[in-house]
Each structure stands twice: as structure tokens, then as C-alpha cells.
């Protein structure tokens, strides 16, 4: 009975959000409560009350939610203060009129802006800064969109980007432990994307040559860019070195694990907003301004605490994993980490991240535990498909990217899919080589 109710809860949750009958926030809250009541009636109650299950789930994910909240606020303040403006200007100056340099500059800019973990921000700033150059040199804007999305797909694996936080929340593990070993595979994949950008650029160079057009480096009249750069009074050019040092110190402390990630970003945001905006009213305005980015992410994470708390404490996930093991050929069980990595490509393409990480991953992880594969390893494996995920029609930010780049969505998908799949393959191979998750689990552990 618990098995049927568990699968029913997952299917109902995925169906409701994929058909857009309920938002992920509402579905993560309402669906598990409804199925928990059904399960309680079916089995005659649980040792732990449903209320306590929900509270326990919320308590366990609260550090992740706090980290996401203050990470988004911190990087929002850095963008407002103009920390990345010199980088944009430098890239536009260095790329000149050489298509190869322009494509590489696009990749570098997207990676730098992508540090905030917000795909929409990465797309808006990168495309608005580079599109005038592409248009005036008659370069293929499909390549602009593809390189920007690939960089965002990898940079989005930071703990404050979303997928890592979801995976860690769903499996109740520390996002820092999931992310830190993943840095090297991310760096190698980003270097490969830069190489791809250079190759794209060489093809554009062969097609166009080195074209000189006056005014290419200026886009001052571009309304989108003016909007993105924000009001001049928010810029703090005299504090750029201070902001850069603060950001470097924050990243260093994060890698070294000097304090919990949530605490680091809380302190970082407090220092950043105090240094850049002394006026208390302006500090409040900065928080309110970025609340639109913070609230949707953090509210979903808290709601996911209810979902995972009920799924785990009712015994549903254990019953589901046992049924999954029963139909899984025993010869494939030890390969569950790699299977999870591979299926994350189509699963996260055809369903939302919320559906995959909160509905499917806990079942796979529970089954993998029978073969000695840890939740942290499964969380890492589940992240492999993210570059492909961003091509999904279920991702709203992708529509923003194609609109800004002035390309057709279908053309963009066809052009980019193979490169996104290759990026996923590279992430998988490097992760396996580093032992971030096993190729083969413990074959005798299931017994």
C-alpha cells in the first residue's frame, strides 16, 4: 500500500506541475499532505505525526534555503554596484572585430555573470552586451545563444544556482559536500566550452573574415543594455576593488569551508550592502528589488521540506525503492549512479527540476543505497544532465534567451542539443575519473 501511495504521490505531483494545474510551490505542499492522510488511514497511523514529519523536513532544509536567499541577495548587490561592468567593457575592448575572440569573450562574460547562479540575469547581461557586436558584424546569433546557455548550464551547478540545492534538499545532504568536489569537472567543462566557442569563432571568421565596422564596441543607445546596467546612482565604481576582494574572500572561505555556507553568505551580504549603500532606505530598496528573485526559489525549497519529510518518514520512499529493486535486473543495480547520471538528461528535459529532484531522485537514491552508493554520490550523479535541462521548453529563462538573441526556439534547440549533450558527457567522464560517484557499486551490498 505504501508503495502504491508513494508512486501515486510522485506521479500526481509531476502531472500537476507539468500540466501547469498547480505551481511547484503549491504542489509540493498540498500533494504530500493529501497522500500522507491517505497513507495514515490505510496503515492505521504512524509512529510520528504528520505535523512532526513536515517540521522535521523543513528544519533539515532550512540551512539550504538560507544560503540560497543570501547568495542571491549578495550577487544582486554586486551587480547593482557594478562589480562586473569593467569586465564587460574589457571584453568588448579585447574582442575587437575578430569573430573568434568575440565568441570566446561571450563565453568568459557568461561564466562571470553566471556566478550568481541566476540564468535569467546571465542571459540578459551577456546577450544585451554582446548582441550589438554580433549584429553589426553579421555574426550568427545562434552561436551567441548556444555559448551563453552552455556556460549558464555549468555555472548553474553552484549551490546557490538551484539544481545542487534541490538535489541536496531532496537527499538531505550538505550542498557544500556535493558541490566542492564538483568544481574541477565544472572547470574542465567550462574550458571545453571556451574551446568550442573558439572553434565557432574560427568558422565565423572563415565565413566573414575580420570585418571592421565603426562603432561596433559601443551599444550606448541600446535600450536593453541601459536597462540592465541599472540606474547610474546605484553604481559604486570607487568600491569595485573592495567588492572584488570581498567576493574573492567569500569564495575562498566557501571552498575552504571556514563557516557553513549559509553563514558565509549572510555575513557577505551584510558587509556588501553596508559598504556599498550606507543609506538605510537604499538598503531596504536593494532587498525589495531582489525579492522577486529570492522568494520563488526559497519558498519552493521550504515547500520541498514538507514533501521530502513526508516521503521519507512515512516509509514511502523505502517501499518504493524496494519495488524498484524488485523489477531492476540485479546486474544493473551496481550501476545506479551512472544510470541516474544518464537518465538525468531526458528526465530533466521532459520534466521540471522540481519533479526530477523531489519526485524521482529520492527513489533512485534509496535503491542505490542497497549497493553501497551514498546519497552524496547520487546527488552528484543527478546533476550531470543540467546543460541539457536548460534546453527544455519547461524552462522559462530559455524563452528569454531566444527572445533576446532574436532566434527561433526550435532552431536554437536543434543547434545546441548536441553540444549540450557533449558537455554532459564530459561532466560524466571527468566525475567518474575523479571518483565523485562510482561506475560500479558494491555488488554484494544489496543482500
Secondary structure, 3 states (H helix, E strand, C coil): CHHHHHHHHHHHHHHHHHCCCCCHHHHHHHHHHHHHHHHHHHHCCCCCCHHHHHHHHHHHHHHHHHHHHHHHHHHHHHHHHCCCHHHHHHHHHHHCCCHHHHHHHHHHHHHHHHHHCCHHHHHHHHHHHHHHHHHHCCCCHHHHHHHHHHHHHHHCCCCCCCHHHHHHHHHCCCHHHHHHCCHHHHHHHHHHHHHHHHHHHHHHHHHHCCCCCCCCCCCCCCHHHHHHHCCHHHCCHHHHHHHHHHHHHHHHHHHHCCCCHHHHHHHHHHHHHHHHCCCHHHHHHHHHHHHHHHHHHHHHHHHHHHHHHHHHHCCHHHHHHHHHHHHCCHHHHCCHHHHHHHHHHHHHHHCCHHHHHHHHHHHHHHHHHHHCCCHHHHHHHHCCCHHHHCCCCCCHHHHHHHHHHCCCHHHHHHHHHHHHHHHHHHHHHHHHHHCCCCCCCCCCCCC
